[in-house]
């Protein structure tokens, strides 16, 4: 058969897959990698990356390393990556990179990394034109004496025109996918599970997908789509501004992702205009969606949009937004069955405390949350709360309870007292005490409490051992008021209109439609066309009377409150 001039045929039995047709695709098996699960393939991988990176620097033609099916052992050293070099496997279950550090117990051993601290990464010294696709990274073999931020699956900074596609990354000691400053980059179809296993609650790393932002300037064009993050140490997905004085960048989008069982589902710690659309944020330990000053620079996100998401069954809150100057838009979401609030406006100590301005909470469904549907716990100015349906919240109604003896038993994730007669889900979100430990209730039947794992990735609620049968327990009581909307901080010029706030249960739990507490104020509000009838106690409760503004057409509130 005639061969095209300048292209040699592949060697029989060695070169298969993509490398068989493209001279710029190298079969890893032809260049020293064995994929036998025993040989340390890291030195051969580093030599090949260096060789192909030098060729790209010479002629500008990107190259690809194709790793056929096999188990590639990467031991004791991470691979320093080069521009123009892609790494492609035969599929996540077929091509596996197994990370371990038996020869150097202090080496974090990422599969691939290139950082500012170790390698001088910068805008002028960046990684360009690289694709990573169709393989698995198993980080369970990396053992370290303490948390190390470099113990990632992938850890590159200043990436330009990157493509990360169809990867399965799991059990890394730090963040699974921890790449920063991604310009014109797409991250899609990643499954990240149980990463950040050495995160002890003191570090803000240890996420599934953690992306540092701001290095390229005011615009970083990055899309994260169709990714799933499960049981990771901190966030499922988060964006964190890396310089306190840097400009929060625009251009970042998260579309169609799933975050479950992480500490936070998705967090915005410093972006401007982050768009989160069509995501499912369920069963996370603190909040499904979080905006705050928890990041290393203490800068919260601003100008973001959260739309079309299901935010449900999170142990604490559905949406928690704080320390932001605003604006932020939360629109068209289902926010339900969370252990405290559906939406919590708050400011963490140590972060900015100024009022958040121009916040929009619009056309959402808030239902079956343990306490308020919406709680304004920090100051707001010019907030708009419009078109929401807020029903059947305040489920945490059960009074204090205790027990011990023959009727009480425990499992890793439950407490049962056959003599109890608890209100179903009446203890949701409560911290209970048993055996000297405090654990959180996710839900309950008349006789059984279902408990949250003690941390993301844990199988048990208890920190050491399950309490023996008969161990005494105590459950605290419930707050007396649990309104659809509660204003518990200074609120200036709010617009609250066209909301329906009611309780349709046979035994109503949402006490009021609208509440202003003694700590809250409502000044110069434009409050109209709300339907507030049908709550357990009353349409409204004003411990502090609203002042100024105009109130009209609010069903259940007959008189316009005076100044």
C-alpha positions, -999 to 999 in steps of 0.1 A, spaced: 0 0 0 13 35 -9 23 55 22 20 93 22 54 109 18 70 119 52 48 97 73 60 63 85 34 35 92 29 26 129 48 -3 143 26 -34 144 12 -42 178 25 -10 195 8 21 181 -30 21 182 -58 45 188 -54 82 179 -16 79 175 -21 55 145 -34 83 123 -17 115 135 21 121 135 17 147 163 1 121 186 25 99 206 16 66 220 29 66 256 38 29 254 63 38 226 80 63 248 87 43 280 54 43 299 43 8 307 8 12 322 14 -21 341 4 -7 375 38 -16 389 65 4 371 68 40 381 58 58 349 64 93 362 100 97 350 91 85 315 61 108 315 82 138 325 108 131 298 80 129 271 63 161 283 97 179 282 105 166 247 71 175 233 70 208 251 103 217 235 90 208 201 60 230 206 82 259 216 102 254 184 74 251 158 41 261 176 25 228 167 7 212 197 14 175 205 -7 149 222 3 120 245 -21 91 241 -22 67 270 -39 34 260 -59 14 286 -38 5 316 -28 15 351 -1 42 351 17 45 384 29 80 392 51 79 423 70 104 445 70 134 422 45 154 402 50 160 365 58 196 356 37 204 326 46 223 294 27 243 269 14 226 238 13 191 254 -21 173 258 -28 141 277 -55 118 264 -66 84 277 -89 57 265 -116 65 290 -120 71 327 -124 34 336 -97 23 311 -68 47 315 -60 52 352 -32 73 368 -26 61 403 -8 86 425 14 75 455 44 87 474 60 57 492 95 68 484 90 105 495 64 107 523 64 146 520 58 148 483 23 159 473 26 141 439 0 157 416 -3 141 382 4 175 365 13 209 378 28 243 369 25 270 395 37 305 403 55 294 434 74 264 421 78 273 384 73 310 380 39 308 363 26 341 352 7 358 323 40 359 304 50 323 315 18 304 310 5 270 299 -12 272 265 -30 248 241 -33 218 264 -62 192 265 -66 167 293 -93 142 286 -107 106 290 -88 93 320 -90 87 357 -68 101 386 -68 81 418 -51 100 446 -58 76 474 -22 64 476 -7 98 486 0 98 523 11 131 539 18 141 575 -4 172 571 -25 190 545 -5 202 514 -23 224 489 -2 208 460 -16 173 467 -41 177 438 -50 157 408 -43 186 384 -28 218 397 -18 243 370 -19 281 370 -21 306 342 -37 283 316 -46 297 282 -69 278 258 -71 248 281 -96 220 276 -104 196 305 -130 170 295 -144 137 307 -121 131 337 -127 111 369 -107 124 398 -111 110 433 -96 106 467 -69 133 464 -55 147 496 -62 182 485 -84 197 457 -91 173 429 -91 198 400 -72 228 414 -62 250 384 -61 288 387 -63 317 362 -81 299 333 -84 321 302 -104 309 272 -108 276 289 -135 250 292 -139 225 320 -167 200 313 -179 165 322 -157 161 352 -166 137 380 -148 147 412 -154 125 442 -141 125 478 -112 149 472 -97 171 500 -96 141 523 -69 157 545 -89 190 549 -97 192 586 -120 222 586 -92 248 590 -82 250 554 -104 264 526 -88 241 501 -97 205 496 -125 211 471 -137 191 441 -131 219 416 -112 249 430 -104 277 406 -83 307 417 -93 338 397 -80 373 390 -45 366 376 -54 375 340 -71 408 350 -107 420 349 -120 393 325 -113 356 327 -133 336 301 -139 303 317 -169 279 315 -175 250 338 -203 227 326 -219 193 332 -195 185 361 -204 164 391 -188 169 425 -196 146 454 -184 144 491 -155 167 487 -138 183 518 -149 220 513 -166 231 481 -180 211 452 -170 240 429 -156 273 440 -140 305 426 -116 324 448 -100 358 442 -62 353 448 -52 389 453 -70 412 478 -63 443 456 -70 425 423 -101 433 403 -128 406 406 -130 392 371 -161 388 349 -166 361 323 -171 329 344 -200 306 340 -212 274 357 -238 255 337 -256 222 344 -234 210 373 -243 188 403 -228 193 438 -238 169 465 -225 161 500 -197 187 500 -192 213 527 -205 239 503 -221 231 469 -209 261 448 -192 292 463 -184 326 449 -155 340 469 -145 369 447 -159 369 411 -179 396 394 -210 385 376 -205 348 381 -234 330 363 -247 297 379 -275 282 358 -293 249 358 -274 233 386 -284 208 413 -270 216 448 -282 190 473 -272 175 506 -242 198 512 -232 203 548 -234 241 552 -250 257 521 -260 247 487 -248 281 473 -225 304 492 -212 339 488 -190 352 516 -155 364 527 -143 329 536 -117 329 508 -81 336 514 -84 373 504 -116 379 523 -134 392 492 -169 380 485 -185 378 450 -206 405 436 -230 409 406 -237 372 403 -267 354 390 -281 321 403 -310 308 381 -329 277 373 -313 256 401 -326 230 425 -311 238 459 -324 212 483 -318 190 514 -287 210 525 -279 205 561 -278 242 569 -290 266 543 -300 266 507 -285 300 496 -262 319 520 -250 353 508 -229 376 528 -201 402 529 -210 413 494 -215 448 482 -241 435 458 -258 433 435 -268 397 432 -297 380 415 -314 348 428 -341 340 403 -363 311 393 -349 284 416 -364 257 438 -350 261 473 -365 235 495 -361 211 525 -330 228 538 -320 225 575 -322 261 584 -331 289 559 -340 288 523 -322 321 517 -299 337 544 -285 372 540 -256 375 565 -222 390 571 -194 369 586 -173 385 612 -140 398 598 -155 406 564 -171 437 550 -202 447 570 -217 474 547 -253 469 535 -256 448 504 -273 469 477 -296 460 448 -301 424 458 -329 407 438 -347 376 450 -373 369 424 -397 341 412 -383 314 434 -401 285 451 -393 284 488 -409 255 506 -404 230 534 -373 247 549 -368 242 586 -369 278 596 -375 309 574 -380 308 537 -360 341 535 -340 356 564 -324 390 561 -299 387 589 -276 416 577 -283 450 563 -298 455 529 -304 485 507 -328 487 477 -335 450 479 -362 436 456 -382 405 468 -407 398 441 -429 371 427 -418 343 451 -440 315 463 -430 309 500 -450 281 516 -449 254 543 -416 265 558 -408 266 595 -408 228 598 -386 228 630 -416 228 654 -409 199 678 -403 208 714 -373 198 735 -369 161 741 -347 136 759 -344 99 765 -323 70 775 -326 33 784 -340 3 767 -360 22 741 -329 41 727 -305 27 701 -280 41 676 -264 34 643 -237 53 624 -263 77 610 -294 74 632 -309 76 667 -340 57 674 -363 60 705 -393 36 702 -410 55 730 -409 88 712 -437 104 693 -419 133 674 -434 156 649 -422 143 615 -392 165 605 -399 187 635 -362 183 646 -347 190 612 -315 210 614 -311 208 652 -279 200 669 -285 172 694 -262 158 721 -256 121 728 -225 104 742 -208 137 747 -210 146 710 -231 170 691 -246 159 658 -271 174 633 -305 160 624 -313 159 587 -348 146 592 -370 125 615 -400 102 617 -420 98 649 -393 75 664 -361 79 643 -337 107 637 -316 106 606 -282 123 612 -258 141 590 -223 127 584 -198 144 607 -179 158 577 -180 155 539 -169 120 529 -175 105 563 -198 75 567 -208 82 603 -222 111 622 -201 103 653 -164 114 654 -151 81 670 -176 54 677 -213 49 677 -229 54 711 -239 21 728 -277 13 732 -293 33 760 -270 63 759 -289 94 770 -296 121 744 -310 156 745 -328 176 718 -333 213 721 -366 231 715 -378 251 685 -379 288 679 -414 302 685 -416 322 652 -407 309 617 -420 333 591 -419 331 553 -399 363 552 -381 377 583 -363 410 584 -338 409 613 -315 438 603 -317 473 590 -334 473 556 -335 505 535 -359 512 506 -370 476 500 -394 466 473 -415 436 483 -443 428 460 -463 400 443 -452 373 467 -475 346 479 -466 335 514 -488 308 530 -490 274 546 -512 247 531 -503 218 554 -530 203 577 -508 213 606 -493 246 597 -457 253 607 -449 287 590 -461 311 617 -463 344 597 -461 356 562 -438 386 570 -420 394 602 -398 423 614 -379 415 645 -367 438 673 -333 438 655 -348 446 622 -361 478 605 -379 485 573 -375 520 562 -393 536 532 -405 503 518 -426 498 487 -446 468 498 -476 459 478 -497 431 462 -485 404 485 -508 376 496 -500 370 533 -530 350 545 -531 314 555 -501 311 579 -502 294 613 -504 324 635 -510 356 616 -502 374 583 -475 396 598 -456 402 630 -440 436 636 -418 437 667 -405 469 650 -430 488 631 -421 497 595 -415 534 589 -422 555 558 -428 542 523 -461 529 510 -479 496 517 -511 486 498 -530 457 484 -514 432 509 -540 405 515 -541 397 552 -528 432 562 -557 455 563 -542 488 574 -512 506 559 -487 510 588 -480 545 596 -446 562 600 
